[in-house]
Amino acid sequence: MTKGAEELAVLTAVLAVEVETAAGARVVVPVVVPTVVVAVVR
C-alpha cells in the first residue's frame, strides 16, 4: 500500500468522524471504518 493511499484512508476516517460529530450521522462511521481497515491491511 502506498503512503498516499494510507494518508487518504486517514483523511477519510477523520472526515467521517467530523461529519458524524457535526451532523449526528451515525451511519457514516460503520460504513467508513471497515473500508479503512481493509485498505490499511492491504
mmCIF entry with sequence, helices, sheets and N, C-alpha, C, O atoms, coordinates in Angstrom:
data_MODEL
# 
_entry.id   MODEL 
# 
_entity.id                         1 
_entity.type                       polymer 
_entity.pdbx_number_of_molecules   1 
# 
_entity_poly.entity_id                      1 
_entity_poly.type                           'polypeptide(L)' 
_entity_poly.nstd_linkage                   no 
_entity_poly.nstd_monomer                   no 
_entity_poly.pdbx_seq_one_letter_code       MTKGAEELAVLTAVLAVEVETAAGARVVVPVVVPTVVVAVVR 
_entity_poly.pdbx_seq_one_letter_code_can   MTKGAEELAVLTAVLAVEVETAAGARVVVPVVVPTVVVAVVR 
_entity_poly.pdbx_strand_id                 A 
# 
loop_
_entity_poly_seq.entity_id 
_entity_poly_seq.num 
_entity_poly_seq.mon_id 
_entity_poly_seq.hetero 
1 1  MET n 
1 2  THR n 
1 3  LYS n 
1 4  GLY n 
1 5  ALA n 
1 6  GLU n 
1 7  GLU n 
1 8  LEU n 
1 9  ALA n 
1 10 VAL n 
1 11 LEU n 
1 12 THR n 
1 13 ALA n 
1 14 VAL n 
1 15 LEU n 
1 16 ALA n 
1 17 VAL n 
1 18 GLU n 
1 19 VAL n 
1 20 GLU n 
1 21 THR n 
1 22 ALA n 
1 23 ALA n 
1 24 GLY n 
1 25 ALA n 
1 26 ARG n 
1 27 VAL n 
1 28 VAL n 
1 29 VAL n 
1 30 PRO n 
1 31 VAL n 
1 32 VAL n 
1 33 VAL n 
1 34 PRO n 
1 35 THR n 
1 36 VAL n 
1 37 VAL n 
1 38 VAL n 
1 39 ALA n 
1 40 VAL n 
1 41 VAL n 
1 42 ARG n 
# 
_struct_asym.id          A 
_struct_asym.entity_id   1 
# 
loop_
_struct_conf.conf_type_id 
_struct_conf.id 
_struct_conf.pdbx_PDB_helix_id 
_struct_conf.beg_label_comp_id 
_struct_conf.beg_label_asym_id 
_struct_conf.beg_label_seq_id 
_struct_conf.pdbx_beg_PDB_ins_code 
_struct_conf.end_label_comp_id 
_struct_conf.end_label_asym_id 
_struct_conf.end_label_seq_id 
_struct_conf.pdbx_end_PDB_ins_code 
_struct_conf.beg_auth_comp_id 
_struct_conf.beg_auth_asym_id 
_struct_conf.beg_auth_seq_id 
_struct_conf.end_auth_comp_id 
_struct_conf.end_auth_asym_id 
_struct_conf.end_auth_seq_id 
_struct_conf.pdbx_PDB_helix_class 
_struct_conf.details 
_struct_conf.pdbx_PDB_helix_length 
HELX_P HELX_P1 AA1 LYS A 3  ? ALA A 23 ? LYS A 3  ALA A 23 1 ? 21 
HELX_P HELX_P2 AA2 VAL A 28 ? VAL A 41 ? VAL A 28 VAL A 41 1 ? 14 
# 
_struct_conf_type.id          HELX_P 
_struct_conf_type.criteria    ? 
_struct_conf_type.reference   ? 
# 
loop_
_atom_site.group_PDB 
_atom_site.id 
_atom_site.type_symbol 
_atom_site.label_atom_id 
_atom_site.label_alt_id 
_atom_site.label_comp_id 
_atom_site.label_asym_id 
_atom_site.label_entity_id 
_atom_site.label_seq_id 
_atom_site.pdbx_PDB_ins_code 
_atom_site.Cartn_x 
_atom_site.Cartn_y 
_atom_site.Cartn_z 
_atom_site.occupancy 
_atom_site.B_iso_or_equiv 
_atom_site.pdbx_formal_charge 
_atom_site.auth_seq_id 
_atom_site.auth_comp_id 
_atom_site.auth_asym_id 
_atom_site.auth_atom_id 
_atom_site.pdbx_PDB_model_num 
ATOM 1   N N  . MET A 1 1  ? 0.849   -1.203 0.000  1.00 0.00 ? 1  MET A N  1 
ATOM 2   C CA . MET A 1 1  ? 0.000   0.000  0.000  1.00 0.00 ? 1  MET A CA 1 
ATOM 3   C C  . MET A 1 1  ? 0.881   1.248  0.000  1.00 0.00 ? 1  MET A C  1 
ATOM 4   O O  . MET A 1 1  ? 1.856   1.334  0.746  1.00 0.00 ? 1  MET A O  1 
ATOM 5   N N  . THR A 1 2  ? 0.532   2.183  -0.823 1.00 0.00 ? 2  THR A N  1 
ATOM 6   C CA . THR A 1 2  ? 1.342   3.391  -0.933 1.00 0.00 ? 2  THR A CA 1 
ATOM 7   C C  . THR A 1 2  ? 1.065   4.345  0.214  1.00 0.00 ? 2  THR A C  1 
ATOM 8   O O  . THR A 1 2  ? 0.012   4.295  0.851  1.00 0.00 ? 2  THR A O  1 
ATOM 9   N N  . LYS A 1 3  ? 2.034   5.216  0.463  1.00 0.00 ? 3  LYS A N  1 
ATOM 10  C CA . LYS A 1 3  ? 1.862   6.195  1.532  1.00 0.00 ? 3  LYS A CA 1 
ATOM 11  C C  . LYS A 1 3  ? 0.690   7.124  1.233  1.00 0.00 ? 3  LYS A C  1 
ATOM 12  O O  . LYS A 1 3  ? -0.048  7.507  2.140  1.00 0.00 ? 3  LYS A O  1 
ATOM 13  N N  . GLY A 1 4  ? 0.520   7.481  -0.027 1.00 0.00 ? 4  GLY A N  1 
ATOM 14  C CA . GLY A 1 4  ? -0.595  8.341  -0.414 1.00 0.00 ? 4  GLY A CA 1 
ATOM 15  C C  . GLY A 1 4  ? -1.936  7.705  -0.080 1.00 0.00 ? 4  GLY A C  1 
ATOM 16  O O  . GLY A 1 4  ? -2.857  8.382  0.376  1.00 0.00 ? 4  GLY A O  1 
ATOM 17  N N  . ALA A 1 5  ? -2.041  6.392  -0.311 1.00 0.00 ? 5  ALA A N  1 
ATOM 18  C CA . ALA A 1 5  ? -3.293  5.697  -0.019 1.00 0.00 ? 5  ALA A CA 1 
ATOM 19  C C  . ALA A 1 5  ? -3.553  5.656  1.482  1.00 0.00 ? 5  ALA A C  1 
ATOM 20  O O  . ALA A 1 5  ? -4.695  5.788  1.923  1.00 0.00 ? 5  ALA A O  1 
ATOM 21  N N  . GLU A 1 6  ? -2.491  5.472  2.266  1.00 0.00 ? 6  GLU A N  1 
ATOM 22  C CA . GLU A 1 6  ? -2.651  5.474  3.719  1.00 0.00 ? 6  GLU A CA 1 
ATOM 23  C C  . GLU A 1 6  ? -3.137  6.835  4.201  1.00 0.00 ? 6  GLU A C  1 
ATOM 24  O O  . GLU A 1 6  ? -4.034  6.929  5.039  1.00 0.00 ? 6  GLU A O  1 
ATOM 25  N N  . GLU A 1 7  ? -2.531  7.888  3.659  1.00 0.00 ? 7  GLU A N  1 
ATOM 26  C CA . GLU A 1 7  ? -2.931  9.240  4.045  1.00 0.00 ? 7  GLU A CA 1 
ATOM 27  C C  . GLU A 1 7  ? -4.386  9.487  3.673  1.00 0.00 ? 7  GLU A C  1 
ATOM 28  O O  . GLU A 1 7  ? -5.133  10.093 4.441  1.00 0.00 ? 7  GLU A O  1 
ATOM 29  N N  . LEU A 1 8  ? -4.788  9.019  2.499  1.00 0.00 ? 8  LEU A N  1 
ATOM 30  C CA . LEU A 1 8  ? -6.166  9.187  2.058  1.00 0.00 ? 8  LEU A CA 1 
ATOM 31  C C  . LEU A 1 8  ? -7.124  8.463  3.001  1.00 0.00 ? 8  LEU A C  1 
ATOM 32  O O  . LEU A 1 8  ? -8.184  8.990  3.341  1.00 0.00 ? 8  LEU A O  1 
ATOM 33  N N  . ALA A 1 9  ? -6.748  7.250  3.423  1.00 0.00 ? 9  ALA A N  1 
ATOM 34  C CA . ALA A 1 9  ? -7.590  6.494  4.343  1.00 0.00 ? 9  ALA A CA 1 
ATOM 35  C C  . ALA A 1 9  ? -7.747  7.226  5.669  1.00 0.00 ? 9  ALA A C  1 
ATOM 36  O O  . ALA A 1 9  ? -8.840  7.281  6.232  1.00 0.00 ? 9  ALA A O  1 
ATOM 37  N N  . VAL A 1 10 ? -6.645  7.788  6.165  1.00 0.00 ? 10 VAL A N  1 
ATOM 38  C CA . VAL A 1 10 ? -6.697  8.524  7.433  1.00 0.00 ? 10 VAL A CA 1 
ATOM 39  C C  . VAL A 1 10 ? -7.570  9.761  7.290  1.00 0.00 ? 10 VAL A C  1 
ATOM 40  O O  . VAL A 1 10 ? -8.401  10.043 8.153  1.00 0.00 ? 10 VAL A O  1 
ATOM 41  N N  . LEU A 1 11 ? -7.382  10.495 6.204  1.00 0.00 ? 11 LEU A N  1 
ATOM 42  C CA . LEU A 1 11 ? -8.189  11.699 5.982  1.00 0.00 ? 11 LEU A CA 1 
ATOM 43  C C  . LEU A 1 11 ? -9.668  11.345 5.882  1.00 0.00 ? 11 LEU A C  1 
ATOM 44  O O  . LEU A 1 11 ? -10.524 12.065 6.398  1.00 0.00 ? 11 LEU A O  1 
ATOM 45  N N  . THR A 1 12 ? -9.963  10.231 5.216  1.00 0.00 ? 12 THR A N  1 
ATOM 46  C CA . THR A 1 12 ? -11.350 9.798  5.084  1.00 0.00 ? 12 THR A CA 1 
ATOM 47  C C  . THR A 1 12 ? -11.944 9.480  6.448  1.00 0.00 ? 12 THR A C  1 
ATOM 48  O O  . THR A 1 12 ? -13.082 9.847  6.738  1.00 0.00 ? 12 THR A O  1 
ATOM 49  N N  . ALA A 1 13 ? -11.167 8.794  7.287  1.00 0.00 ? 13 ALA A N  1 
ATOM 50  C CA . ALA A 1 13 ? -11.640 8.447  8.624  1.00 0.00 ? 13 ALA A CA 1 
ATOM 51  C C  . ALA A 1 13 ? -11.872 9.698  9.460  1.00 0.00 ? 13 ALA A C  1 
ATOM 52  O O  . ALA A 1 13 ? -12.882 9.810  10.154 1.00 0.00 ? 13 ALA A O  1 
ATOM 53  N N  . VAL A 1 14 ? -10.934 10.636 9.393  1.00 0.00 ? 14 VAL A N  1 
ATOM 54  C CA . VAL A 1 14 ? -11.074 11.879 10.158 1.00 0.00 ? 14 VAL A CA 1 
ATOM 55  C C  . VAL A 1 14 ? -12.294 12.656 9.688  1.00 0.00 ? 14 VAL A C  1 
ATOM 56  O O  . VAL A 1 14 ? -13.063 13.175 10.497 1.00 0.00 ? 14 VAL A O  1 
ATOM 57  N N  . LEU A 1 15 ? -12.464 12.732 8.379  1.00 0.00 ? 15 LEU A N  1 
ATOM 58  C CA . LEU A 1 15 ? -13.611 13.449 7.822  1.00 0.00 ? 15 LEU A CA 1 
ATOM 59  C C  . LEU A 1 15 ? -14.920 12.806 8.273  1.00 0.00 ? 15 LEU A C  1 
ATOM 60  O O  . LEU A 1 15 ? -15.873 13.505 8.618  1.00 0.00 ? 15 LEU A O  1 
ATOM 61  N N  . ALA A 1 16 ? -14.962 11.478 8.270  1.00 0.00 ? 16 ALA A N  1 
ATOM 62  C CA . ALA A 1 16 ? -16.170 10.774 8.682  1.00 0.00 ? 16 ALA A CA 1 
ATOM 63  C C  . ALA A 1 16 ? -16.510 11.075 10.136 1.00 0.00 ? 16 ALA A C  1 
ATOM 64  O O  . ALA A 1 16 ? -17.676 11.265 10.481 1.00 0.00 ? 16 ALA A O  1 
ATOM 65  N N  . VAL A 1 17 ? -15.486 11.118 10.985 1.00 0.00 ? 17 VAL A N  1 
ATOM 66  C CA . VAL A 1 17 ? -15.712 11.419 12.401 1.00 0.00 ? 17 VAL A CA 1 
ATOM 67  C C  . VAL A 1 17 ? -16.226 12.845 12.560 1.00 0.00 ? 17 VAL A C  1 
ATOM 68  O O  . VAL A 1 17 ? -17.136 13.099 13.348 1.00 0.00 ? 17 VAL A O  1 
ATOM 69  N N  . GLU A 1 18 ? -15.638 13.775 11.806 1.00 0.00 ? 18 GLU A N  1 
ATOM 70  C CA . GLU A 1 18 ? -16.085 15.165 11.877 1.00 0.00 ? 18 GLU A CA 1 
ATOM 71  C C  . GLU A 1 18 ? -17.531 15.287 11.416 1.00 0.00 ? 18 GLU A C  1 
ATOM 72  O O  . GLU A 1 18 ? -18.327 15.997 12.029 1.00 0.00 ? 18 GLU A O  1 
ATOM 73  N N  . VAL A 1 19 ? -17.864 14.599 10.343 1.00 0.00 ? 19 VAL A N  1 
ATOM 74  C CA . VAL A 1 19 ? -19.236 14.643 9.820  1.00 0.00 ? 19 VAL A CA 1 
ATOM 75  C C  . VAL A 1 19 ? -20.200 14.052 10.836 1.00 0.00 ? 19 VAL A C  1 
ATOM 76  O O  . VAL A 1 19 ? -21.282 14.593 11.065 1.00 0.00 ? 19 VAL A O  1 
ATOM 77  N N  . GLU A 1 20 ? -19.804 12.946 11.441 1.00 0.00 ? 20 GLU A N  1 
ATOM 78  C CA . GLU A 1 20 ? -20.678 12.303 12.423 1.00 0.00 ? 20 GLU A CA 1 
ATOM 79  C C  . GLU A 1 20 ? -20.895 13.216 13.614 1.00 0.00 ? 20 GLU A C  1 
ATOM 80  O O  . GLU A 1 20 ? -22.013 13.341 14.113 1.00 0.00 ? 20 GLU A O  1 
ATOM 81  N N  . THR A 1 21 ? -19.827 13.854 14.069 1.00 0.00 ? 21 THR A N  1 
ATOM 82  C CA . THR A 1 21 ? -19.925 14.731 15.230 1.00 0.00 ? 21 THR A CA 1 
ATOM 83  C C  . THR A 1 21 ? -20.815 15.928 14.918 1.00 0.00 ? 21 THR A C  1 
ATOM 84  O O  . THR A 1 21 ? -21.638 16.325 15.742 1.00 0.00 ? 21 THR A O  1 
ATOM 85  N N  . ALA A 1 22 ? -20.653 16.495 13.744 1.00 0.00 ? 22 ALA A N  1 
ATOM 86  C CA . ALA A 1 22 ? -21.382 17.707 13.386 1.00 0.00 ? 22 ALA A CA 1 
ATOM 87  C C  . ALA A 1 22 ? -22.855 17.417 13.105 1.00 0.00 ? 22 ALA A C  1 
ATOM 88  O O  . ALA A 1 22 ? -23.738 18.138 13.570 1.00 0.00 ? 22 ALA A O  1 
ATOM 89  N N  . ALA A 1 23 ? -23.111 16.367 12.348 1.00 0.00 ? 23 ALA A N  1 
ATOM 90  C CA . ALA A 1 23 ? -24.465 16.108 11.865 1.00 0.00 ? 23 ALA A CA 1 
ATOM 91  C C  . ALA A 1 23 ? -25.171 14.996 12.638 1.00 0.00 ? 23 ALA A C  1 
ATOM 92  O O  . ALA A 1 23 ? -26.380 14.815 12.497 1.00 0.00 ? 23 ALA A O  1 
ATOM 93  N N  . GLY A 1 24 ? -24.424 14.251 13.452 1.00 0.00 ? 24 GLY A N  1 
ATOM 94  C CA . GLY A 1 24 ? -25.020 13.132 14.162 1.00 0.00 ? 24 GLY A CA 1 
ATOM 95  C C  . GLY A 1 24 ? -25.367 11.992 13.215 1.00 0.00 ? 24 GLY A C  1 
ATOM 96  O O  . GLY A 1 24 ? -26.245 11.182 13.514 1.00 0.00 ? 24 GLY A O  1 
ATOM 97  N N  . ALA A 1 25 ? -24.685 11.923 12.075 1.00 0.00 ? 25 ALA A N  1 
ATOM 98  C CA . ALA A 1 25 ? -24.974 10.890 11.079 1.00 0.00 ? 25 ALA A CA 1 
ATOM 99  C C  . ALA A 1 25 ? -24.235 9.615  11.458 1.00 0.00 ? 25 ALA A C  1 
ATOM 100 O O  . ALA A 1 25 ? -23.109 9.391  11.013 1.00 0.00 ? 25 ALA A O  1 
ATOM 101 N N  . ARG A 1 26 ? -24.855 8.792  12.265 1.00 0.00 ? 26 ARG A N  1 
ATOM 102 C CA . ARG A 1 26 ? -24.180 7.607  12.799 1.00 0.00 ? 26 ARG A CA 1 
ATOM 103 C C  . ARG A 1 26 ? -24.018 6.501  11.757 1.00 0.00 ? 26 ARG A C  1 
ATOM 104 O O  . ARG A 1 26 ? -23.382 5.481  12.020 1.00 0.00 ? 26 ARG A O  1 
ATOM 105 N N  . VAL A 1 27 ? -24.585 6.706  10.598 1.00 0.00 ? 27 VAL A N  1 
ATOM 106 C CA . VAL A 1 27 ? -24.442 5.713  9.532  1.00 0.00 ? 27 VAL A CA 1 
ATOM 107 C C  . VAL A 1 27 ? -23.057 5.792  8.903  1.00 0.00 ? 27 VAL A C  1 
ATOM 108 O O  . VAL A 1 27 ? -22.559 4.802  8.366  1.00 0.00 ? 27 VAL A O  1 
ATOM 109 N N  . VAL A 1 28 ? -22.435 6.963  8.966  1.00 0.00 ? 28 VAL A N  1 
ATOM 110 C CA . VAL A 1 28 ? -21.174 7.182  8.254  1.00 0.00 ? 28 VAL A CA 1 
ATOM 111 C C  . VAL A 1 28 ? -20.058 6.308  8.797  1.00 0.00 ? 28 VAL A C  1 
ATOM 112 O O  . VAL A 1 28 ? -19.351 5.660  8.026  1.00 0.00 ? 28 VAL A O  1 
ATOM 113 N N  . VAL A 1 29 ? -19.889 6.279  10.110 1.00 0.00 ? 29 VAL A N  1 
ATOM 114 C CA . VAL A 1 29 ? -18.751 5.575  10.702 1.00 0.00 ? 29 VAL A CA 1 
ATOM 115 C C  . VAL A 1 29 ? -18.784 4.070  10.432 1.00 0.00 ? 29 VAL A C  1 
ATOM 116 O O  . VAL A 1 29 ? -17.761 3.512  10.037 1.00 0.00 ? 29 VAL A O  1 
ATOM 117 N N  . PRO A 1 30 ? -19.924 3.390  10.629 1.00 0.00 ? 30 PRO A N  1 
ATOM 118 C CA . PRO A 1 30 ? -19.939 1.944  10.345 1.00 0.00 ? 30 PRO A CA 1 
ATOM 119 C C  . PRO A 1 30 ? -19.600 1.615  8.892  1.00 0.00 ? 30 PRO A C  1 
ATOM 120 O O  . PRO A 1 30 ? -19.105 0.525  8.606  1.00 0.00 ? 30 PRO A O  1 
ATOM 121 N N  . VAL A 1 31 ? -19.857 2.535  7.985  1.00 0.00 ? 31 VAL A N  1 
ATOM 122 C CA . VAL A 1 31 ? -19.540 2.287  6.579  1.00 0.00 ? 31 VAL A CA 1 
ATOM 123 C C  . VAL A 1 31 ? -18.064 2.535  6.299  1.00 0.00 ? 31 VAL A C  1 
ATOM 124 O O  . VAL A 1 31 ? -17.429 1.766  5.578  1.00 0.00 ? 31 VAL A O  1 
ATOM 125 N N  . VAL A 1 32 ? -17.518 3.607  6.867  1.00 0.00 ? 32 VAL A N  1 
ATOM 126 C CA . VAL A 1 32 ? -16.152 4.020  6.538  1.00 0.00 ? 32 VAL A CA 1 
ATOM 127 C C  . VAL A 1 32 ? -15.104 3.189  7.259  1.00 0.00 ? 32 VAL A C  1 
ATOM 128 O O  . VAL A 1 32 ? -14.080 2.844  6.669  1.00 0.00 ? 32 VAL A O  1 
ATOM 129 N N  . VAL A 1 33 ? -15.341 2.860  8.527  1.00 0.00 ? 33 VAL A N  1 
ATOM 130 C CA . VAL A 1 33 ? -14.319 2.176  9.319  1.00 0.00 ? 33 VAL A CA 1 
ATOM 131 C C  . VAL A 1 33 ? -13.874 0.859  8.684  1.00 0.00 ? 33 VAL A C  1 
ATOM 132 O O  . VAL A 1 33 ? -12.670 0.648  8.535  1.00 0.00 ? 33 VAL A O  1 
ATOM 133 N N  . PRO A 1 34 ? -14.790 -0.038 8.304  1.00 0.00 ? 34 PRO A N  1 
ATOM 134 C CA . PRO A 1 34 ? -14.332 -1.291 7.668  1.00 0.00 ? 34 PRO A CA 1 
ATOM 135 C C  . PRO A 1 34 ? -13.555 -1.030 6.380  1.00 0.00 ? 34 PRO A C  1 
ATOM 136 O O  . PRO A 1 34 ? -12.607 -1.750 6.068  1.00 0.00 ? 34 PRO A O  1 
ATOM 137 N N  . THR A 1 35 ? -13.951 -0.011 5.641  1.00 0.00 ? 35 THR A N  1 
ATOM 138 C CA . THR A 1 35 ? -13.250 0.323  4.401  1.00 0.00 ? 35 THR A CA 1 
ATOM 139 C C  . THR A 1 35 ? -11.814 0.718  4.692  1.00 0.00 ? 35 THR A C  1 
ATOM 140 O O  . THR A 1 35 ? -10.890 0.283  4.006  1.00 0.00 ? 35 THR A O  1 
ATOM 141 N N  . VAL A 1 36 ? -11.632 1.543  5.710  1.00 0.00 ? 36 VAL A N  1 
ATOM 142 C CA . VAL A 1 36 ? -10.286 1.994  6.083  1.00 0.00 ? 36 VAL A CA 1 
ATOM 143 C C  . VAL A 1 36 ? -9.457  0.821  6.585  1.00 0.00 ? 36 VAL A C  1 
ATOM 144 O O  . VAL A 1 36 ? -8.285  0.690  6.232  1.00 0.00 ? 36 VAL A O  1 
ATOM 145 N N  . VAL A 1 37 ? -10.061 -0.029 7.406  1.00 0.00 ? 37 VAL A N  1 
ATOM 146 C CA . VAL A 1 37 ? -9.336  -1.184 7.948  1.00 0.00 ? 37 VAL A CA 1 
ATOM 147 C C  . VAL A 1 37 ? -8.862  -2.090 6.814  1.00 0.00 ? 37 VAL A C  1 
ATOM 148 O O  . VAL A 1 37 ? -7.708  -2.519 6.801  1.00 0.00 ? 37 VAL A O  1 
ATOM 149 N N  . VAL A 1 38 ? -9.739  -2.379 5.876  1.00 0.00 ? 38 VAL A N  1 
ATOM 150 C CA . VAL A 1 38 ? -9.376  -3.229 4.741  1.00 0.00 ? 38 VAL A CA 1 
ATOM 151 C C  . VAL A 1 38 ? -8.260  -2.583 3.939  1.00 0.00 ? 38 VAL A C  1 
ATOM 152 O O  . VAL A 1 38 ? -7.324  -3.260 3.513  1.00 0.00 ? 38 VAL A O  1 
ATOM 153 N N  . ALA A 1 39 ? -8.357  -1.268 3.730  1.00 0.00 ? 39 ALA A N  1 
ATOM 154 C CA . ALA A 1 39 ? -7.339  -0.566 2.951  1.00 0.00 ? 39 ALA A CA 1 
ATOM 155 C C  . ALA A 1 39 ? -5.981  -0.623 3.646  1.00 0.00 ? 39 ALA A C  1 
ATOM 156 O O  . ALA A 1 39 ? -4.953  -0.819 2.996  1.00 0.00 ? 39 ALA A O  1 
ATOM 157 N N  . VAL A 1 40 ? -5.980  -0.454 4.955  1.00 0.00 ? 40 VAL A N  1 
ATOM 158 C CA . VAL A 1 40 ? -4.718  -0.459 5.703  1.00 0.00 ? 40 VAL A CA 1 
ATOM 159 C C  . VAL A 1 40 ? -4.108  -1.858 5.723  1.00 0.00 ? 40 VAL A C  1 
ATOM 160 O O  . VAL A 1 40 ? -2.894  -2.012 5.586  1.00 0.00 ? 40 VAL A O  1 
ATOM 161 N N  . VAL A 1 41 ? -4.944  -2.870 5.892  1.00 0.00 ? 41 VAL A N  1 
ATOM 162 C CA . VAL A 1 41 ? -4.448  -4.251 5.932  1.00 0.00 ? 41 VAL A CA 1 
ATOM 163 C C  . VAL A 1 41 ? -3.792  -4.617 4.604  1.00 0.00 ? 41 VAL A C  1 
ATOM 164 O O  . VAL A 1 41 ? -2.765  -5.296 4.576  1.00 0.00 ? 41 VAL A O  1 
ATOM 165 N N  . ARG A 1 42 ? -4.385  -4.168 3.518  1.00 0.00 ? 42 ARG A N  1 
ATOM 166 C CA . ARG A 1 42 ? -3.815  -4.445 2.201  1.00 0.00 ? 42 ARG A CA 1 
ATOM 167 C C  . ARG A 1 42 ? -2.531  -3.665 2.027  1.00 0.00 ? 42 ARG A C  1 
ATOM 168 O O  . ARG A 1 42 ? -1.889  -3.758 0.981  1.00 0.00 ? 42 ARG A O  1 
# 
